Amino acid sequence: MELSCIGVGAGPSNLSLACQIHEQIGQGALFLDRQVDFRWHPGSAFDSSELQVSHFKDLVTLVNPRSAYTFVNYLHENGRLYHFLNAQFEAVLRTEFEQYLNWAFHRNPLVRGGEAVREIRFDGEFRVHTDNAVLGSRNVVVGIGKQAHIPPQFQGWTGRNLFHSSELLHIHPEVHKKHVCVVGGGQSGAEVLLHLVGRTKGRRPRSITWVSQRENYLPIDNSPFTNELFMPCFSDRFAAMSESQRKLFLRRFVLASDGIPESTLRAIYQALYRHAFLEPNRCEIKLRPGCTVSHCINAGAGHRLTLQHGMEEVEEVTADIVILATGYENAVPGFLEPMADRLEKIDNELAIREDFSVCWDGPRDRRIFVQNASLGQRGLADPNLSLLAWRARRILDSLLGRAPRANPEHPGFISPSSVESWSDTVAEEMGSGI
């Protein structure tokens, strides 16, 4: 059986597309995921973690608030809508949002869990090889997310005592009475630190060193005008910038997506206060902002890290366990290797068109779409939940051969000419070293 579309992965991005296809068309697509149940970053899903965005930025609400797949309908069908309102959460817990995504995962008949894609080939049609079958499709949508980024100075040392934060809850390292170093000053690093200091007195590390190359532990910029960067109209404006302008813009506004929620910063500071003044059996916590790790070498059972403060000052840190909260990066998935030399790239991203289809040398009516893989071409909102439903709708429009539908929302209050002047100002600042 040939399908119009096969989705590889059923994470939030492809799950949004699956929900929209199911409600608008009902058939002709299949979304495959190796997981039997939906799990959202299970290796780093701490109980206290919160969404950084509104619960309206779910799978479908921002393109179809009447959908049966909304987060509000999930609450309603599970008999907790009033309780959710009464709880007055400042932000939705990631645990609850994961439950919502799992609900949609199992509710949607187009999603098939427990089937991993091993290889995709093209012979006029896409042949998707899984553990159980070979499926034919006119189009493929890749939505598997990114892979952990391991900086060069740590490569070759990864293992049980040096690992990425995405694996923390898989590995469950024994940190009791150990010296732990957390590298990375964004949200993931903050959540790891809070997880470690929140352990009971008898299970805490002896010490924690938190290293960040940023000059301080900085809050996310969640202000109204900055949030205009996460609207559909801005995604298209960003795509129209030159490559150099886009790179500068991402650097300038990184805290719009990778800052730390103020509630998390407050919880960490309160934990520091308790450890310093109220608890005799305290964990020594050392904060090292404004530092880069220039070297890391194995030191017996642990590692010795060289911290660089500015241009000259150097500090040595010995840690039994090193946790890298160093983010994620793109990579061409292994199952696309048979076609890898046919796909165009821009830096470490697959080059995409306006409809998120990859530029390649195959027929124009046979397309490979990618989701959550184009930050450098589409801006800060690409890996964020904010444009999840909008991007999936644009892909669906392309699959159906219809022009992208106009967004019913009022355009952003910040004018396009202001955005252009922003990018020019950013370029001047970067060039002058400000």
PEGI-V984495 format. One record per residue. RES is the residue in three letters. PHI is phi in degrees with one decimal (* if undefined). NEAR is the number of other C-alpha atoms within 8 Angstrom. D_LAST is the distance of its C-alpha to the last C-alpha in whole Angstrom. Layout:
BEGIN
res->[RES | RES]
phi->[PHI | PHI]
near->[NEAR | NEAR]
d_last->[D_LAST | D_LAST]
END
This chain:
BEGIN
res->[MET | GLU | LEU | SER | CYS | ILE | GLY | VAL | GLY | ALA | GLY | PRO | SER | ASN | LEU | SER | LEU | ALA | CYS | GLN | ILE | HIS | GLU | GLN | ILE | GLY | GLN | GLY | ALA | LEU | PHE | LEU | ASP | ARG | GLN | VAL | ASP | PHE | ARG | TRP | HIS | PRO | GLY | SER | ALA | PHE | ASP | SER | SER | GLU | LEU | GLN | VAL | SER | HIS | PHE | LYS | ASP | LEU | VAL | THR | LEU | VAL | ASN | PRO | ARG | SER | ALA | TYR | THR | PHE | VAL | ASN | TYR | LEU | HIS | GLU | ASN | GLY | ARG | LEU | TYR | HIS | PHE | LEU | ASN | ALA | GLN | PHE | GLU | ALA | VAL | LEU | ARG | THR | GLU | PHE | GLU | GLN | TYR | LEU | ASN | TRP | ALA | PHE | HIS | ARG | ASN | PRO | LEU | VAL | ARG | GLY | GLY | GLU | ALA | VAL | ARG | GLU | ILE | ARG | PHE | ASP | GLY | GLU | PHE | ARG | VAL | HIS | THR | ASP | ASN | ALA | VAL | LEU | GLY | SER | ARG | ASN | VAL | VAL | VAL | GLY | ILE | GLY | LYS | GLN | ALA | HIS | ILE | PRO | PRO | GLN | PHE | GLN | GLY | TRP | THR | GLY | ARG | ASN | LEU | PHE | HIS | SER | SER | GLU | LEU | LEU | HIS | ILE | HIS | PRO | GLU | VAL | HIS | LYS | LYS | HIS | VAL | CYS | VAL | VAL | GLY | GLY | GLY | GLN | SER | GLY | ALA | GLU | VAL | LEU | LEU | HIS | LEU | VAL | GLY | ARG | THR | LYS | GLY | ARG | ARG | PRO | ARG | SER | ILE | THR | TRP | VAL | SER | GLN | ARG | GLU | ASN | TYR | LEU | PRO | ILE | ASP | ASN | SER | PRO | PHE | THR | ASN | GLU | LEU | PHE | MET | PRO | CYS | PHE | SER | ASP | ARG | PHE | ALA | ALA | MET | SER | GLU | SER | GLN | ARG | LYS | LEU | PHE | LEU | ARG | ARG | PHE | VAL | LEU | ALA | SER | ASP | GLY | ILE | PRO | GLU | SER | THR | LEU | ARG | ALA | ILE | TYR | GLN | ALA | LEU | TYR | ARG | HIS | ALA | PHE | LEU | GLU | PRO | ASN | ARG | CYS | GLU | ILE | LYS | LEU | ARG | PRO | GLY | CYS | THR | VAL | SER | HIS | CYS | ILE | ASN | ALA | GLY | ALA | GLY | HIS | ARG | LEU | THR | LEU | GLN | HIS | GLY | MET | GLU | GLU | VAL | GLU | GLU | VAL | THR | ALA | ASP | ILE | VAL | ILE | LEU | ALA | THR | GLY | TYR | GLU | ASN | ALA | VAL | PRO | GLY | PHE | LEU | GLU | PRO | MET | ALA | ASP | ARG | LEU | GLU | LYS | ILE | ASP | ASN | GLU | LEU | ALA | ILE | ARG | GLU | ASP | PHE | SER | VAL | CYS | TRP | ASP | GLY | PRO | ARG | ASP | ARG | ARG | ILE | PHE | VAL | GLN | ASN | ALA | SER | LEU | GLY | GLN | ARG | GLY | LEU | ALA | ASP | PRO | ASN | LEU | SER | LEU | LEU | ALA | TRP | ARG | ALA | ARG | ARG | ILE | LEU | ASP | SER | LEU | LEU | GLY | ARG | ALA | PRO | ARG | ALA | ASN | PRO | GLU | HIS | PRO | GLY | PHE | ILE | SER | PRO | SER | SER | VAL | GLU | SER | TRP | SER | ASP | THR | VAL | ALA | GLU | GLU | MET | GLY | SER | GLY | ILE]
phi->[* | -95.1 | -105.1 | -72.8 | -152.8 | -118.6 | -98.4 | -101.2 | 95.8 | -129.9 | -75.6 | -53.4 | -64.4 | -71.7 | -65.2 | -60.7 | -63.9 | -60.8 | -65.9 | -69.7 | -64.4 | -60.0 | -78.9 | -93.5 | -120.2 | 93.3 | -159.0 | 89.8 | -139.2 | -145.7 | -118.1 | -108.2 | -139.9 | -70.2 | -81.0 | -76.9 | -117.2 | -70.8 | -130.4 | -111.4 | 48.2 | -62.6 | -75.7 | -138.5 | -87.6 | -72.2 | -59.2 | -88.7 | -66.3 | -122.8 | -67.0 | -93.6 | -129.8 | -65.7 | -70.3 | -71.0 | -89.0 | -94.7 | -70.0 | -142.2 | -53.4 | -73.2 | -115.8 | -155.3 | -65.6 | -87.2 | -63.7 | -77.6 | -99.6 | -75.3 | -63.7 | -63.7 | -67.0 | -58.7 | -61.4 | -62.4 | -68.1 | -99.8 | 65.8 | -135.4 | -65.4 | -65.2 | -63.8 | -62.0 | -64.7 | -67.6 | -67.9 | 52.0 | -63.6 | -70.4 | -149.1 | -73.7 | -67.8 | -61.4 | -59.4 | -71.4 | -66.9 | -64.6 | -61.9 | -61.8 | -64.5 | -65.5 | -60.5 | -67.1 | -56.8 | -83.7 | -75.9 | -88.0 | -70.7 | -85.0 | -101.5 | -122.5 | -88.0 | 74.4 | -136.7 | -89.9 | -88.4 | -100.0 | -162.3 | -126.9 | -121.9 | -130.4 | -135.3 | 104.1 | -136.0 | -81.6 | -111.4 | -99.1 | -93.9 | -113.2 | -66.5 | -116.0 | -162.5 | -119.3 | -112.1 | -99.4 | -154.7 | -79.9 | -140.4 | -130.3 | -121.5 | -96.2 | -140.3 | -105.1 | 79.8 | -108.3 | -107.4 | -59.4 | -92.1 | -110.5 | -57.7 | -55.1 | -67.7 | -106.4 | -67.3 | 97.0 | -110.4 | -66.4 | 173.0 | -66.6 | -101.3 | -144.1 | -154.9 | -80.7 | -60.6 | -65.5 | -105.5 | -54.3 | -81.5 | -82.3 | -83.0 | 48.5 | -65.0 | -80.6 | -98.3 | -58.7 | 62.4 | -103.6 | -93.4 | -116.7 | -119.1 | -105.5 | -110.9 | 130.3 | -105.1 | -91.3 | -61.1 | -63.0 | -62.0 | -65.0 | -68.5 | -63.8 | -59.5 | -63.2 | -62.6 | -71.7 | -74.0 | -83.3 | -69.0 | -63.9 | -54.9 | -81.2 | -128.2 | -79.9 | -65.7 | -71.2 | -152.5 | -131.7 | -111.0 | -109.4 | -107.0 | -140.0 | -78.7 | -71.4 | -70.2 | -158.7 | -89.0 | -100.3 | -77.0 | -65.9 | -89.8 | -110.1 | -78.3 | -57.1 | -74.9 | -65.2 | -68.7 | -66.6 | -68.7 | -109.6 | -104.1 | -54.6 | -61.0 | -74.2 | -57.4 | -69.4 | -63.7 | -62.4 | -61.2 | -81.0 | -70.1 | -71.6 | -60.4 | -66.7 | -63.4 | -62.1 | -63.4 | -64.7 | -63.8 | -62.0 | -67.3 | -66.1 | -111.0 | -58.6 | -73.4 | -72.0 | -128.9 | -122.6 | -85.2 | -104.2 | -56.1 | -61.4 | -63.7 | -70.4 | -60.6 | -64.7 | -63.4 | -66.5 | -63.8 | -65.2 | -64.8 | -60.7 | -61.7 | -61.0 | -66.3 | -80.2 | -122.0 | -114.4 | -119.9 | -67.9 | -91.4 | -90.8 | -97.9 | -75.1 | -116.5 | -113.5 | -98.9 | -130.0 | -75.2 | 69.6 | -125.3 | -119.1 | -89.9 | -83.7 | -143.4 | -142.7 | -128.6 | -70.7 | -133.9 | 70.6 | -81.9 | -122.5 | -143.2 | -112.9 | -109.0 | -100.2 | -98.1 | -106.0 | -100.7 | 65.7 | -91.7 | -123.5 | -64.4 | -127.5 | -133.8 | -101.2 | -125.8 | -104.2 | -130.7 | -72.3 | -134.3 | -119.0 | -116.3 | -95.5 | -98.9 | -108.5 | 80.5 | -133.7 | -143.4 | -81.4 | -155.8 | -66.5 | -58.5 | -57.8 | -71.3 | -95.0 | -53.4 | -59.2 | -117.7 | -56.9 | -75.7 | -100.9 | -103.2 | -77.6 | -130.6 | -124.9 | 55.1 | -101.6 | -115.5 | -71.7 | -70.2 | -122.9 | -93.6 | -59.6 | -93.4 | 70.6 | -88.4 | -75.8 | -74.1 | -148.8 | -94.5 | -88.1 | -59.2 | -67.9 | -94.6 | -125.2 | -125.9 | -114.4 | -95.5 | -127.6 | -121.1 | 55.0 | -144.9 | -138.4 | -56.7 | -67.4 | -105.8 | -121.7 | 96.3 | -60.5 | -78.2 | -61.6 | -86.1 | -93.7 | -70.9 | -57.1 | -108.0 | -53.8 | -69.5 | -63.2 | -63.4 | -62.5 | -65.7 | -64.4 | -64.4 | -62.3 | -56.8 | -67.1 | -60.3 | -87.6 | 71.6 | -112.3 | -64.3 | -54.9 | -71.7 | -64.4 | -76.6 | -71.4 | -69.8 | -61.4 | -61.3 | -58.4 | -70.2 | -84.1 | -73.5 | -55.6 | -65.4 | -67.4 | -63.0 | -62.7 | -69.4 | -55.3 | -62.4 | -66.2 | -64.1 | -59.5 | -61.6 | -65.1 | -62.2 | -65.8 | -68.9 | -90.6 | 80.7 | -67.0]
near->[4 | 7 | 11 | 10 | 13 | 13 | 14 | 14 | 12 | 15 | 11 | 9 | 14 | 17 | 14 | 13 | 13 | 14 | 13 | 12 | 12 | 12 | 8 | 6 | 7 | 7 | 7 | 8 | 12 | 12 | 15 | 16 | 15 | 10 | 9 | 7 | 8 | 10 | 8 | 7 | 7 | 9 | 10 | 10 | 11 | 7 | 7 | 6 | 10 | 8 | 9 | 6 | 8 | 8 | 8 | 7 | 14 | 12 | 14 | 15 | 14 | 10 | 8 | 7 | 8 | 6 | 9 | 5 | 10 | 13 | 12 | 7 | 9 | 11 | 11 | 9 | 7 | 7 | 6 | 9 | 10 | 6 | 7 | 10 | 8 | 6 | 6 | 6 | 7 | 4 | 10 | 11 | 11 | 12 | 9 | 8 | 9 | 11 | 8 | 10 | 10 | 11 | 9 | 11 | 12 | 9 | 6 | 10 | 7 | 10 | 14 | 10 | 10 | 9 | 12 | 9 | 14 | 10 | 12 | 13 | 10 | 8 | 6 | 4 | 10 | 13 | 12 | 13 | 12 | 11 | 8 | 6 | 6 | 8 | 9 | 11 | 14 | 13 | 14 | 13 | 13 | 12 | 14 | 9 | 8 | 10 | 8 | 10 | 9 | 9 | 7 | 5 | 8 | 10 | 8 | 4 | 8 | 9 | 6 | 7 | 11 | 11 | 12 | 13 | 14 | 11 | 10 | 13 | 10 | 7 | 7 | 6 | 7 | 5 | 11 | 9 | 9 | 12 | 14 | 15 | 12 | 15 | 13 | 13 | 15 | 12 | 10 | 11 | 16 | 13 | 11 | 11 | 12 | 12 | 9 | 9 | 10 | 7 | 9 | 6 | 7 | 6 | 9 | 13 | 14 | 11 | 12 | 14 | 12 | 16 | 15 | 15 | 10 | 10 | 8 | 7 | 11 | 9 | 10 | 12 | 9 | 7 | 6 | 6 | 7 | 9 | 10 | 11 | 10 | 11 | 12 | 9 | 8 | 11 | 13 | 9 | 9 | 11 | 11 | 6 | 8 | 7 | 7 | 6 | 11 | 15 | 9 | 12 | 10 | 11 | 7 | 7 | 8 | 10 | 10 | 12 | 11 | 9 | 13 | 13 | 10 | 8 | 6 | 11 | 12 | 8 | 9 | 11 | 8 | 8 | 11 | 9 | 9 | 9 | 13 | 8 | 7 | 7 | 8 | 6 | 6 | 8 | 11 | 8 | 9 | 8 | 7 | 9 | 13 | 12 | 14 | 10 | 10 | 9 | 9 | 11 | 8 | 9 | 8 | 5 | 7 | 11 | 14 | 12 | 13 | 12 | 13 | 13 | 11 | 7 | 5 | 6 | 7 | 8 | 8 | 8 | 8 | 10 | 13 | 11 | 13 | 13 | 13 | 13 | 15 | 13 | 7 | 8 | 8 | 9 | 8 | 8 | 6 | 7 | 9 | 11 | 10 | 9 | 10 | 8 | 7 | 8 | 12 | 10 | 8 | 7 | 4 | 7 | 11 | 13 | 10 | 11 | 8 | 5 | 9 | 11 | 12 | 14 | 10 | 7 | 6 | 7 | 6 | 5 | 5 | 9 | 12 | 10 | 13 | 11 | 15 | 12 | 12 | 13 | 11 | 9 | 10 | 12 | 13 | 13 | 15 | 14 | 9 | 10 | 10 | 10 | 13 | 15 | 17 | 10 | 10 | 13 | 11 | 11 | 13 | 11 | 12 | 11 | 10 | 6 | 6 | 7 | 6 | 7 | 6 | 4 | 5 | 4 | 4 | 4 | 5 | 9 | 5 | 8 | 7 | 7 | 6 | 8 | 9 | 8 | 8 | 8 | 12 | 9 | 8 | 11 | 10 | 8 | 9 | 9 | 7 | 6 | 5 | 5]
d_last->[59 | 56 | 53 | 51 | 48 | 47 | 44 | 43 | 42 | 43 | 40 | 38 | 37 | 40 | 42 | 41 | 42 | 45 | 46 | 45 | 48 | 50 | 50 | 50 | 52 | 54 | 54 | 53 | 50 | 50 | 47 | 48 | 46 | 47 | 47 | 50 | 48 | 45 | 42 | 39 | 37 | 40 | 38 | 35 | 37 | 37 | 40 | 37 | 34 | 34 | 32 | 29 | 30 | 33 | 37 | 37 | 35 | 38 | 40 | 41 | 41 | 38 | 40 | 43 | 44 | 47 | 47 | 49 | 46 | 44 | 43 | 45 | 48 | 48 | 48 | 51 | 53 | 52 | 53 | 50 | 49 | 50 | 49 | 45 | 45 | 47 | 44 | 41 | 39 | 35 | 35 | 37 | 38 | 37 | 41 | 42 | 40 | 41 | 45 | 44 | 43 | 46 | 48 | 47 | 47 | 51 | 52 | 51 | 53 | 51 | 49 | 51 | 50 | 51 | 51 | 48 | 47 | 48 | 48 | 47 | 49 | 49 | 53 | 53 | 52 | 50 | 52 | 50 | 52 | 52 | 54 | 57 | 57 | 55 | 54 | 54 | 51 | 50 | 46 | 44 | 41 | 39 | 38 | 38 | 34 | 32 | 32 | 31 | 28 | 29 | 26 | 28 | 28 | 30 | 32 | 36 | 36 | 36 | 39 | 41 | 39 | 35 | 35 | 32 | 32 | 34 | 37 | 37 | 40 | 42 | 42 | 42 | 42 | 44 | 41 | 43 | 43 | 40 | 37 | 35 | 31 | 29 | 26 | 23 | 22 | 22 | 25 | 28 | 27 | 27 | 30 | 32 | 31 | 33 | 36 | 36 | 36 | 38 | 41 | 44 | 45 | 47 | 45 | 41 | 39 | 40 | 36 | 33 | 29 | 27 | 24 | 20 | 17 | 15 | 14 | 17 | 20 | 18 | 21 | 21 | 20 | 23 | 23 | 25 | 22 | 20 | 24 | 24 | 22 | 26 | 28 | 30 | 29 | 25 | 26 | 28 | 25 | 23 | 25 | 26 | 22 | 21 | 21 | 17 | 16 | 18 | 16 | 13 | 14 | 16 | 13 | 11 | 14 | 16 | 17 | 19 | 21 | 21 | 20 | 23 | 26 | 26 | 30 | 29 | 27 | 29 | 32 | 30 | 30 | 33 | 35 | 33 | 35 | 38 | 37 | 37 | 39 | 42 | 43 | 44 | 44 | 41 | 38 | 36 | 32 | 29 | 26 | 23 | 19 | 17 | 19 | 20 | 24 | 24 | 28 | 31 | 34 | 37 | 39 | 43 | 43 | 39 | 36 | 33 | 30 | 27 | 24 | 21 | 19 | 16 | 17 | 21 | 22 | 25 | 27 | 30 | 31 | 34 | 35 | 38 | 36 | 33 | 32 | 29 | 27 | 25 | 26 | 27 | 27 | 30 | 33 | 35 | 38 | 41 | 44 | 42 | 42 | 46 | 43 | 40 | 40 | 41 | 38 | 35 | 31 | 28 | 26 | 27 | 29 | 32 | 31 | 33 | 34 | 34 | 36 | 35 | 37 | 36 | 37 | 40 | 43 | 45 | 47 | 45 | 47 | 47 | 43 | 41 | 39 | 36 | 34 | 31 | 30 | 28 | 24 | 23 | 25 | 26 | 22 | 22 | 25 | 27 | 28 | 28 | 32 | 30 | 31 | 34 | 37 | 36 | 35 | 38 | 40 | 38 | 40 | 43 | 43 | 43 | 45 | 48 | 47 | 46 | 43 | 40 | 41 | 39 | 37 | 39 | 36 | 35 | 32 | 28 | 28 | 24 | 25 | 25 | 23 | 20 | 20 | 19 | 17 | 15 | 15 | 14 | 11 | 10 | 10 | 9 | 5 | 6 | 8 | 6 | 4 | 0]
END
